[in-house]
Amino acid sequence: MPKRKILVVSDSLHEIAAAVAALSTCGHDVEFVEGLTCFRDIARGKLANLADADAIVMGRVMGTDAEALALCGRAQVIALHTSGSDNVAIEAATDRGIVVTNVKGVNAEQCAEFSIGLMLAVTRQIRTGDIAIRAGRWAADTQFSLDMYGATLSMFGLGMIGKAAVRRAAAFGMKILVHTRTPDAAFGREYQLEYVGKDEALARADIVSLYQSLNPSTYRMIGAREFALMQSHAYFINIARGELVDEAALFEALATRRIAGAGLDVFEHEPLYESPLFGLSNVVLTPHQAGLAQSAKKNAAVRAVSNALEVLAGRLPADAINPAAFAYREH
């Protein structure tokens, strides 16, 4: 097999020894671009000669649009070490014969447990208690925290992460409502789920949590109208995608106490270095870390590298999102 060039664009993969080892022994030339660098900037030649890359391994790097992909003259594969793929222009990649792979499900359990952690953090006011005790107050401000036991959780989306969250929420004794286009009848019976419409899910919830994938129909699916439907004591959790939410409307709902609070791991523009949300005390913010438990990071990185090497070897990985691109090129 001829030697190819693999470009790694990631803020974390270089830290995963098993992935680095696989790359170092693969027989190809490997170049690392570390940090959350906009893919479009790389494509314009500011940091690396992207035109020479036969394979690109990357995380949730933004700016991977049709304009940038047009400069990937030799690329056969973009191997994502994330479960989502909304940051890549899939149709444009397919038109250029670039196979796009992801690692769907590799961190489902970790993301689910993180969402429960955010629920606990905001409903039981853990951050408030921490701030209070450090300031010499005996947590007096936390007396109105919401019990998760017996609370109504409304979930949007029921994929692998959503189902993992259901199993955890059920153990808390929560009443679980689900809004999804693809209800699973058997799973619903097993966990006593109630499948409901969007407005009902919002109006009845003590906690609203998003597990929805991002696509044109779900972009900003939660906005001012939706927050107005929620109860004033309700909390909002998002570990899915920031673009699902109108952040200005969310800020207004939190600032005016239209809803009680929120836990957010994702944002429309990442990385987030400044935001009006920073000035609010009723929101817990984390830097897109839901799936970053060590085992999940390792498995995702190794699987992404394997996917890239499979395509370079002339094989179509099971993780391919757009298999039609594989047929586009002569192998």
N, C-alpha and C positions, 0 to 999 in steps of 0.2 A: 504494500500500500504506500503510495507516495506521501511524502511529508507535507502536512497542511499547517495553516496558521489558525490557532484558536485564540480569540480575544475574550477575556473575562472582564466583564463590567459589573462590579459588585462592591458593596460596602462591607461584606461579611465573608464571602466564599474563601478569600485568602486566609481566613482564620481557621478553616476546617481542614485539619491535617489529612484526613482520609481523601478528601476531594483534591487537595493539592498533590498528594502522592499519586493519585490516579492520573492527573494531568502530567506530572513530571516523568511518568514512565510510559506514557501513551505513544511516544515516538514522534509527536508533532511539536511545532514551535508554539509556545504559549506566551501571551503577553497579558499582564494585569493592568487594568485601569481601576483604581480603588476609589471608593467614595460614591456618594449619590450624585453622580455626574449626569447631566442631561444628555441623553443619547444623541440628540440633534447636534449638540456641540461637538461630540466625538465625530459624528458624520461629517461635520464641516472641517475636520482635520485639525482641530485645536489641540487634541491630546493624543491621537493615535491615527495610524493610517488604516482606517476602517475598510477601505477598498480592497485591501489585501487579505482580509479575514475570510476564511472558509467556514468557520463556525464561531458563533457568539454565545457565550454563556453569561446570563445576567439575572439580576433580581428585579425588583420593582423600580426600574429606571424609566423615567418619563421621557417624552419626546421621541418615541419610536414610531413616528408617523410615516406616511407614504413618501414624503420629501426626503426624510433621512434614509429610508430603506432603498431609495433609488440610487444612493451612493454606495450601497453594499454590493459591489459588482460581482464578487465571487462567493458570497455567503450562501451556504447550503442549508444552514440550520440556525435558529435562535432557540437555545435551550434555556428556559426559565427555571430558576430554583424557587419559584413561588407557585401557589395553587391557582392564582388568578392569571389571566392573560389579557385583561382589558387595556393594559398599557402598550400593547402592540397592535398595529394596524394589520389585522389578520388577512383581510382581503387583498391588501397591497402586497403582503408577504407571499401569499399564494400566487398572485399574478407574476411574481418574480421567481417562483420556484423555491422559495425559502420555507422549509418545514419549521413550524413553531411547535415546541413541546412545553408542557408544564409538568408539575408534580402534584397533581390534584389528589387531595386526601392525605398527603403525607403528614400534615400537621393538624388534622381535623380535631383530634382529641385535645391537643394543646390549646387550640383556639377556643374550643368549647369551654374548657376549664377556665381560661382567662376571662371569657365573657361572664361566667359566674362570679369570678373574682371581682370584676368591675361592679357587678350588681351588689355584692356585699359591701364594697368600698363606698358606694354612694348611698345605698339604702340604710346601712348601719352607720353611716357618717364616720368612717374610720379615719379619713384624712382630717376631718374636723376635730376629732378627738386627739389626734396626734398634734395638731397645731395648738390646741388648747392646753394640753399638758406641758408642752414646751414653753408656753407663755405663762405658766404658773397657775392655770385654771384647771379645776378638776372636772373637765369635760362636761360642763353644765349645758353647753350648746347642743349636745347630742340626744337630749331627752325625747325628741320627737322622731326618732329614727323609725323606719318602716320595717316590720317583720317580713322576712321572705317566706317563712312558713305560712302556708295558707293564702299567700298573695296570688294574684292573677298575673301571669306572664303571657304577653302577646308576642309571638315570634313571627317575623317576616322572613320566609324562606325555610325550606326543610331539606337541604342537601346533607352532605356528610357531616359538616360542622353543626348544622341545625339539629340533626338527629342525635349527635353526641351531646349537645346541650340539653335536649329533651331528657335524656337518661339522667343527667345530673340534676336538672330542675325537678324531675319527678321525685328524686331522693330527698329533696327539700320539702316535699309535700305541697308543691305549687299547683295551682289550677292553670293548665296550659292551653292557650288558644293559638291557632296557627293560621296565618294567611299565606297561601301558596297556590301557584297555578297547577301544581302536580301533587295533590294530596295522596298519601300512602294509606290506604284503608286499613291494612293489616297492622301497620305500625301505629296508626291512630287508635285502634282498638286496644293494642297491647299497653299503651301508655295513657289511655283515656283522654286523647286529644280532642279538641273541638275545632273543626275547620270552619272559619268564619270569613266574612268579607273584610275589606280593608278598614272601612269606617267603624265597624263593630269592634274589630281588634283594637283600634285606638281608643275608643270610648270606654271600653270595659277594663282596660289594663291598669294595673298598679305599676307594672314595668313593661316597657316596649323595647325589644331587642332585635337588631337587624342581623340576618344571616343571608341576605339577598345577594345575588351576583349583580354586577354592573353591566348594563346594556342600554341601548337607546331608550327603551321603554321604562327603565327604572331610574334613569338619571334624575336626581332631585325629586324622587318620589315622596319624600317627606319635606314639607314646607310649612308655611304659616297656617294654611288651612288644616293640615294634619295636627299640628301642635295645638290648635284651637279645639280640636276634638278630644284631646287627652284630658284626664282629670288633673286638677291642680296639685294633687299629692303624688302624681305619677312621675316615674323616672324613665330616662331614655338612654339606651345603651347602643353603641355602634362599634363593632369590631370588623365590619364587612368592608365597605368602601366609603370614603368621605364624600364622593360624588353623588351618593344616594340622597344626600341631605342638603337643603338650602341652609348654609351655615349662618347667613345673616338672620334668617327666620329663627334658627335655633338660638342664636345669641339673644334675640329679642325675647323669646319664650323663657329663657333662663334669667335674663336680667330683670324682667318684670315679674318673675316668679309665677308665670303662667303654668309652668311645670316645676316640680320640686327640684330636679337636678338631672345631671347626665354624667355618663362615663364614656369617654371617647378615645379610641385607639387609632382612628384613621381620620384623615382630613382631605379636603379637596385638593389642596396644594401641599405637597410634601417635598422636603422636610419643612416643618412648621417652626419658624424662628420668631415670629411675632403674630399676635392675634388678639382681638378684643376679648376673647375667651379667657386669656391669661388673668384678666382683672376680676373674674367671677369666683366666688367662694363655693358655689354649689355645683361645680363641675370638676371631675377628675380626668386629667389628660395624660395619655401615655404615647410614646413614639412608635406606633405601628409595631408593637412587640408581642402581639397575641400568639403568634406562631413560632416565636424565637426561643423556645426551650431547646436545650442542647441536643437532645436526641433528634428532634424534628429538624433543626438546622443541619445537622450532619446528614441525615437521610435525604433531605431535599437537595443539598449540594452534591452529594455523591450520585444521586439519581439524575440530576441535571447533566453532570459531566458524562455519565453513561449514555444519556440520550444523544448528546452531541457526538460522541464517538461512534454510536450506532449509525447515525446518518452519514458520517464521513466514511464509514465502512461499507456504505451502500445498502444499509438495512433500515426499514421503517420502524421506529420504536412504537410500543403500545401507547405511549403518552402523546403521540402526535395529535395536535388539534386540527390541523388541516392536511390530512393525508393526500389530498389532491395535488398539493405542491410537490410531493415526492415523485409523482408520475410525470410532472412537468419536465424534470431533468432526465437526461439519459444516464443510466447507471450501468 
